[in-house]
Amino acid sequence: MLLPFTLITVFISSLNPQPAKSDNVQTPAFAFSWMNDNDTFMAGETATIKVIVLGNYERGKYDFPFKPNITVNDKMGNSSFVTGVSLHLDGGTENWSISFCPIMVGVFNVLITDEHFRVLDSSLQFRVNPGRMYLAAGILSWMNRLSNFIAGTKVEVLILPKDAFGNNVSSVSEGPILHNFTLFASTSDGLPANVLNITNKGWNKQGYLGIEFVTATAGSLLLHVEVDNRTLHSSPLLFHVYPGELDVYRCQAKWNVETKYFQLFSKMEGFLHQHDQYGNLVPGLYAFDVEVIEKGTNLSMPIADLVFKDIGLGIQSFSFSLHEPGNFMLIISDKKKNTLISNMPYDFIVYIGYCDGEKSMVNGSGLNNSVAGDFAKFSVFLKDAYLYPSSVDLQSLQVQIVHESDSHTIRPNITIREILNGKT
């Protein structure tokens, strides 16, 4: 109750409106009070004013029936303060009432007027508290208005609860009711994005409901909040997550073609994907140590032409030549050799490719300008089908010289010696 007792008053307008009937018909007076002395309501409830007729109301004997107007805070009839204003003036006068639905929180004054019956009553006042929380109307925002985070950061999204009419709802009006909010994230393309350790924190001192989670997937993301399969009014929220620090253990080496067999004198070429602890690519050209170990002897093989290149966001290539056949292990680690990347060690085999006569070449001055009795030199470049150098056993290499005019075979003294990389 706003007042300690109910006031029943009759106000006579100082204006001079047209009366309801001629002077020989007695005009009743009217007073008003809250039904059951209830002047406090929740938004959305029905407020009822009891109409009290002082005197005898003779229905049908007046030029104008009693039809009062309701004004709340200077707004007549339905407004942003009240809606559903209805007059219940049928039947006996003892049951007459006026009802409406308050929709805005606050304290309001009521003015009831009827110029024909000279009614001007401003004695009523009422209070409106928030209605029950309408969860889908909640407004989302970020704690401290921050929407850019690093992967692994604990962040909080806030929900300003509203009732169905847009009034703020507080823990006082709502009570200790727990609501099961569902939170998930997606990319702008609609793909799922990871958020971890989702926790409903309940009410804070500022009147917000808080939901806490840990960011994981990097990129420009959308945060969706639902409750009871309904999406909150301002969902989704845009936010951006940047990759965290490099996690060597989660880095990975990849190849264009997955194989464990490489031909002698070819190049091993691969790609290092630099990840943080959540699998996001971390940009930058980070230093890694690359080592090749011969299996069986555990000897470290020299790598003379190791090259790293930054080829994309969080990806760098590496390449080096394979000069020795055999079974080996590739080991890639951080520069201090404390931590291996995820798919190390990597076993591989270097084999000697088959020599392809059509791809091999013979070249040298001795082929065209040799002199009988003098030494002549020429070179044989042995290649496989992919133009890689192909080493062969020197004893299997045969040189045959045929006379051009009669195809007679000439048998000179020939000495064969290997120089380098398939060149003899």
N, C-alpha and C positions, 0 to 999 in steps of 0.2 A: 504494500500500500504506500502510495506517495503521500497521502494525507491521513492524519490520525482519525479522522471521522469523515463521514460522507456529507457533502454539502448538497442540499436540494434547494435550488434557488430559481426564481423566476425573474427574468429581465424584460422590461418593457422598452421597446424601441422608442427612441426620441424622434424618429422619423414619423411621417404621417402617411403610411401606405394605405392602399385600398383595403377595407376590412373584409372579413370573410362573409359577413351577412349583415342584414339590416339590424338596427338597434334592438328590435323586439325579440331577437334570438340571442340568448346568452352565449358568449364566447368563452370557452374554457381556457385555463392557463396550463402550462406544461413545465414539468421539471424532469431532470435526467440524472441518472446515476449508473455506475458500473454494475453489471450483472454479478451477483454474488460478491460485491465489493472487490472484484479482481481488476486491478489496473496495471498489471505487469504481465507481459506476454513474450513468447518466443516469436521470432520472425517466422511468418507462415501460419501461425495460429489464428483462430478467429476471436476477435474482440467484440464484445456485445455490450451495447448501452441500453439500459432499461428506460422506457418512456413512461413517465408518470403523468397521468391526466388529472389535473386539479379542477374539478367541476364535472359537468355533464356534457359529453361530446355527442351531439345528435347527428349521426351519419346521414348524409343526403340533404341536410337543411342548410348547407353552406354553399356559397357560390364557388368556393375553392376548397378542396379537401386539404386536410393537414398533410403536407409533404415537405418536411424540413430538408435543408441542405447541410452537409457536413463539410467543414473546413478544418484541415489539419496543418498547422504551421503555415497559415496563409495560402494553402493550396486547396481549392474546393474540389470535392469528389475524389475520383481516382487520381493518384499522383505517384511520384517516386517515393512517397512516404507510406501510403496505404493503397490497397486495391480491393476490388470486390465489394464496394460500398452498397449495402442493400437495406431497404426499408421493409420492416415486417409489421404492417399496420392493418392486417385483416383480422377478423374475429374480435373478441372482446378486448377492450382497452387495457385490461389488466395484463394482457400478454403481448402488448406492443413492445417492439425493440428495434434497434438499429445495429447492424453488424458490418464489420469490415475486416480485412486481413492486413495487419501491419507488416511491412517488408523491409524497413530500414531501422537499424539499431539507433537508439537514442531516447531522449525524453521529449514528448510532444504535447502541444496544447490543442484542444478540440473546441471549435466554435460551431454551435448549432443555431441555425437561423430559419425562420419562416415569416416572411413579411406580412402575409395575410392574417396570421394569428399573432403577429407582433412578438415573435420569439427571437431572443438574442441571448443565448446562454454560452458562457465561456468558462464554466466552472470545472470542466473536466480536464484532467491531465493523465497521460499514461507513459509507461516505460516499455521499451522493446529491447530484449536481449537477443544475441545471435541464435539462429536456428541450429538444427543438427548439422554436422559437417556434411557438405556435399562434396565428396572426395574428388570427383572429376573436375570441379571448379578450382581446385588448388592451383596456385601460381608458383612456378619453379624459378629458382635463381641459384647462382653459385655463391658459396661462402666467400665473403670479402670481394665479391664481384670479379674473381679471378677465373679465367676459363682456359688458360694455357698451362700445361703441366708437363713434367718429365715422367717417363714410364717408371713405375714403382712408387709414385707419390700417393700418399693418402689424402683424399679430397672429400669434400662434403657438399652435397646439393641440398638446398633448403626448399621447403614447401610452405607457402603461406596459406593456411587452410581458410576456406570460405564456406558459408552456407549456400543454399540454392539461390539466394537473392544477392549474393556478392558481398555480404557482410563478413568481416574477419571473425574467425572462430578462435577461441582461446582454450587453454587447458582447463580454465575455470568453468566455461560453459559446456565444454565437451566431456570433461571428466577423464578418468584414467583408462580410456579405451585404446587398445592397441590396434593399429591398422596394418594389414599385410601388403605393403607396397612392393611391386615387382619392378626391378630396374635392369635394363640391358642396353647395350650400345651397338651401333652399326656404323659402317662406312657410308659415305655419300652415295655409293653404288648399291647400298642395301645389304652388303656382306656383313656377317657377324663380326664383332670386335670384342676382345676379352676385357672384362672388368672383374676384379677379384675381391674377395672378403667383404661382400655387401652386408652392411649392418644398419638396421633401423635404430636410430638413437633416441627417438621420441621428441618431446617438447624441449626447447631451449628457453632461456630467460627472455628472449625477444619475441616469443610467441610463434616461433617457427617449428615445424617438424623437420628433423634432419635425417638424411641417409648418407652413410659414409661408405666409401669403397676405395680400392687401390687401382690406379690406372695400369694398363698392361700393353695393349696394342697401340702402336704409334700411328699418327696420321690425323687428318681432319675428320672428326667423328660426330655422331649424333647420339645423345643420351635420351632414352625413352623411359618414361615412368608411367606405370599403370597400377590400378587397384581394382580388384573385382572385375577384371577383363575390360576395364574402361581406361582410356588414355586421359591423363591430366590435361587441363586446358592449354597450358603453354608448353607441352611436350611435343616434339623433342627439343632438347637444348643443344646448341652447337658448342663443341670444345675441341681443343687441339692438344695432342700428346706428342712430345718429342722423344726420340730414342734415349735410353739411359747410357750408362758407361759400358765400354767394351767388356764383354765377358769372353775371355779366350777359350774357355772350355766349351762354350756354345758356338764358337765359330766353326765353319765347315769348309772343306775343300771339295770342289765339284769339277767334273770334266764334261766336255761337250759330248763325248762318247765314253760310256762307262766300260773300261777295259783294264785288265791287269797285264797286258802284253804290249810291249813297245819294241820297235825294231832298232837295231844298233845304228847309231849315228843320227837317229831321229831326235826330235825335241819333245820333251814332256811339257805340255801346256795345260794349266789348270786355273781355277778361279777360287779365290778365297772370299767367302761370304762372312762379313764381320757382323756379329750379332751381340745384342745385349742379353741380359738374363731372361728376357721374355721373347727372344727370337726376332726382335726388330733389327733391321739393317742399320748399322752405325756408320755414318759417313766419315771420310778421312782416310789417309794412307798410313795405316799403322804398321809398325815394324814387326816382322816375324822372322824366326830362325828356321831355315830349311836345311835338312841333313839327309844324306843318303847312306844307308848302312848295308854292307854286303852281308847277306845271310850266310851263316856257317863260320865266317871269320870275325864277324862283328867289327870289321874295319870301316871307318868312315871314308867314303869316296870323295875325292875333290870335285867341287862344282865351280867351274871357272867362269861360266857365262850366265849366272843367275840374274834374271831381270824381273822387277816388279813394276806394274803399271796400274794406275787408278783408272778404271774403265766405267765406273758408274757409282751411283749412290750406295755406299757401303760394300762395294765389290772391287777387288783388285785381282789382276791376273799375275801369274808367275810362270816362268819358263826357263828351261836349261837343257843342254844337250846331253845325250847318253852315249858315252864313249867306250863303255865296257859291257860285254855280255855277261849274263848271270842272273841270279836271284837276289833281289834287294828289298829294303824297307825304306819308305819315305816317311820322314818324321818332321812335322811342322809344329812349332811351339812358339811361345812368346820369346822375346829376345833374350831373356835371362834363362831360358830353357827350364822354367819351373812348371809350366802347364802346357799340356798338349791340346790341340784343337780336337773337336769331338770325334772325327773319324780317322784318327791316327792311332798306331802306325798303319801305313798303307803298303801292303805287299805287292810287288810287281816283278815282272820278268823281262829282261832285255834279250832278244834273240837276234841271230844273224839272218838277214833276209836272203832269199834266193836270188842269184845273179840272173839278170835278164839280158841276153845277148843283144837284143834289138835296142835296149835303152843304154847299153854300154858304148863307150867311144874309144877310138885309137887315135893318137895325135903325136906329132913329133917330126923333127927335120930329117931323121934317119929314114923315113918312109919314102922320101922323094929324091934325096941327094946323097945317098950312100956311095962309098968308094970301096972297091974290092981291096981287101986287106986291112982296111981301117975300121975302127969301131964306129958303129952307128947307134943312135939312141932314139927310142920312141916310148910313149907312155900309153898305158891302157887304163881307162877310167871305168871301173866296174860298178854298175848301178843295178838296183832291183827295179821291179815294175813301177814303183812310186818315186823313182829317181833318187832314192837314198843310196849312199855308198854301201856296197855289198862286199864284205871280205870273204875270200875263199882260200882254201889250202893252195899254196904256191905250186905244189907238185901236181895239182890237177889242171893247172893252166898250161895250155899247149900253144906254140907259135909255129905256124906253117907258112913258108914263103914259096910261092909258085911263080915260075917264069911266065911272063905275060904272053909270049908268042906261042909256046907249045905246051903250056901247063905242066912243064917239067918241074918237079919239086927240087928245090935247092936246100941243102942242109948245112946252114952256117952254125957256128958255135954261138949259142944263145944263153945268156945269163939273166935270170929273172930275180929281181929283189923288190920287196914291198917298201913303199915310201910312207904313205899315210892315207887313212880313210878310203880304202878301196882303190888307191892309185898305185899301179905297179910299173 
